[in-house]
């Protein structure tokens, strides 16, 4: 049962990161205005943060090393997406 819970958390966290990344890439590909990119950036950031919090809350209960890896990936994506958004706005 424990393995199924870990698998579910990992799949949901990766799905949140994937959807957030795809939304941001779609928003960044529209070069006419910055409005869609900012909206998609905020949605992607909310998905990243919710994914991070889900993994963090499960990490407090289960001390799985995979959770730390997912949290590092999530923080890296937040930094990368923020850097790209700021560079496109300026």
N, C-alpha and C positions, 0 to 999 in steps of 0.2 A: 504494500500500500504506500509505503514511503517513497518508493521509486516512481510510482505513478504521479504523486504530488510534485516531486521534483521535475519530472518531465513536463507536466502541465504548466508549471511556473516558467520553465525555460522557454517553452513554445509560445506562451502568451507574451513574454517579455520580448522575444525575438520578433514576433508578429507586430508588436507595437513599434519597435524600432524600424522595421521594414516599412510599415505604412507611413510612419512619420518621415522617413527618408524619401519615399516616393512622392509624397505630397510636397515636400520642400523642393525636390528636383523639378517637379512640374511647375511650381511657383517661380523658381529661379530661371526656368527656361523662357518664361514670358518676359521679353526685354522691353516691351512698349512702356509699361508703367511699373512702378514699384508697389502698387497697392496689392495685387494678387500675391506677390512674393512675401509681403509683410504678413498678410493673413495666413498664408500657408506656413510661414515661419512660426507664427504663434501656435497654430494647430499642431505642427510637428514638435514644438517645444513642450506643449502640454502632453502629447503622447510619450515623449521621452521621459518627462518627469513622472508621469503616472507609471510607466514601466519601471523606472528606477525605484519608486516607492514600493511597488509590489514586490520587487526582488529584495529590497532592503527589509521590509516587514517579514518576509519569509526567512531572510538570513538571520534575523533576531531569534527565530524559533529553531531553525536548523542551521547548523554551522557547516554548510556545504561550500567547498572552495569554488565551485562553479558559479555560485552567486556573486562572489567577489569579482570574478572575471566579467560577468555580465554587467555589474555596476561600473567597472572600469570602461567597458565598451560604451556604455550609455553616457558616461561623463565625456568620453572622447568625442562621441557624436554631437553632444550639446556644444562643446567647444568648437568643433569643426563647422557645424551649421551656423553658429553665431558669427564666426569669423567670415564665412561666405556671405551671410546676410548683411553684415556691416560693410564689407567691401563692395557689395553691389549697391547699397544705398548711397555710399559716399562716392 
